[in-house]
């Protein structure tokens, strides 16, 4: 090491951290929370709608930053699990809140939201990550055992909770109280078993792999000298991540009237609003997955995608089952024939993508076309 390099490192080490009011990753969550409080329940002018949209986008970026800080501290696959569960918990809270307000679409809100999340994660996030990684690295590698286990869990949860209700003896696409209790219990058990497998029993299945398929414990080249954040920094990021995610969900809900107006002006069905909201809520995970793909950590991208789909089903259905005790009206969970075809095609294509343990641009493009098909048919059923 030269003396100039040593002097540069010394100056870098001696320089104090920037004050919090100059750090955008701290300011944005705070400002977004304040804005959420100020505009909640109020009529918005065009200028305010634009401001909310800008702050919403900034909150997504802040959420991704703090999720990466946490991931650097706790390592994989815990980091991707933190972001997936955090987003899903807030998403579930939003669903329950909207269902308690009633309305004609309350009985199908949980089904439509969960199905949209599954299609966006398994096709949108996976496809975008695969295409990004393939463009930069040619043929990105991942662990087929870990990704396959996650995909199998997602497919089982989706079938039990979203397909079977259509074929029960109950009138309408819904479970009886006993069937709903069984589905909720099975969802929790299956999700808990997967988390145990991912974090304890077979953690190495969910770590990034090198070109020879060997698990990588350390950061990729260029990041190995970055010091892990302290416990205080990590816990600060946990709090700011939660604030950012609350802001993303809350501001997305505030933007929904403007989105509804745009949907109506375009002649699209009201159910399409749910797709737009789901895209906004899942934006932090999407951005985090793409950034991992750019760093040649495709397994992290798949952990985020399949983990989010799994958490969306495995946490939402049990929560809705409990909430149905005091919620009025039926709870329609069963998918229609068109949705089941899209789900089956997604599972088949995902299996063919995961089994080789490596992917090319075509596979990422196929997933993105499936997402485009879902969005198109949601807009023009």
Buried (B, 14 or more C-beta within 10 A) or exposed (E): EEEEEEEEEEEEEEEEEEEEEEEEBBBBBBBBBEBBEEBEEEEBEEEBBEBBBEBBBBBBBBBBBBBBBBBBBBBBBBBBBBBBBBBBBBBBEBBBEBBEEEEEBBBBBBBBBBBBBBBBBBBBBBBBBBBBBBEEBEEBBBBBBBBBBBBBBBBBBBBBBBBBBBEBEBEEBBBEEEBBBBBBEBBBEBBEEBBEBBBEEBBBBBBBBEEEEEBBEEBEEEEEEEEEBEEEBBEBBBEBBBBBBBBBBBBBBBBBEBBBEBBEEEEBEEBBBBBBBBBBBBBBBBBBBBBBBBBBBBBBBBBBBBBBBBBBBBBBBBBBBEBBEEBEEBBBBBBBEEBBEBBBBBBEBBEEBBEEBBBBBEBBBBBBEBBEBBBEEBBEE
